[in-house]
């Protein structure tokens, strides 16, 4: 089926031309350069470079040798589907707060008492309408809040999940300060594919992230599959890095990982 040109994305824009000018710059040099980009895009590009540089050092054996707990699973394995990574950290009576929209957190309402999510743009809050004996609206198990409520919401939470987007939008210090009363504070999301030492020294207790393990298939599905989540779930490995002094963490070792495949677990 032919697609009319007006439905194709515009690729000749100032921002994309600016990004194209960065192609070929060594990753080791990129984080220190003053780029001709907006502050947020500049931070996003440099965060992506740091994530790429961190990849060779994120294997479970390497992280364990550094003194941290580390576990990993293929994202599509039945174990990770039936037992979310956070199930070994979050208690049934916990109040969990997410300091920003993050697609990987919304099923957490199944394993905690309350789930609260800070959403900068109220138009992006998903809503459901059920018509039966009465007309009901949802969601009913996820509580959404505006940024103005962040300090109170994070301050009252037992577990605070901070999306890695804060590393690019300038709210890192604010979020970390608002979460000071939490039992556990975690950095989550694709941009958290970073060496954990610095974050642990700043007060984070764990990092949940992912790592691409099949770049060719990942890129092919990302570009061609109608649902990009297929590529995200099928060709990445999910990681959990935890400080050893966190009380209550159940270290399950490697029994549920696919470490028998050395290529996938480096």
Secondary structure as UniProt FT lines:
FT   HELIX           5..7
FT   HELIX           14..20
FT   TURN            21..24
FT   HELIX           27..30
FT   TURN            31..32
FT   HELIX           39..54
FT   HELIX           55..57
FT   HELIX           60..65
FT   TURN            66..67
FT   STRAND          69..74
FT   TURN            75..76
FT   HELIX           78..82
FT   HELIX           85..88
FT   TURN            92..93
FT   STRAND          95..98
FT   HELIX           103..110
FT   STRAND          114..118
FT   HELIX           122..124
FT   STRAND          128..131
FT   STRAND          135..138
FT   STRAND          142..145
FT   HELIX           147..149
FT   HELIX           150..155
FT   STRAND          159..163
FT   TURN            164..165
FT   HELIX           166..169
FT   HELIX           172..178
FT   TURN            179..181
FT   STRAND          184..188
FT   HELIX           190..192
FT   HELIX           197..201
FT   TURN            202..203
FT   STRAND          206..212
FT   HELIX           215..224
FT   HELIX           229..234
FT   STRAND          236..242
FT   TURN            244..245
FT   TURN            247..248
FT   TURN            253..256
FT   TURN            259..260
FT   TURN            262..264
//
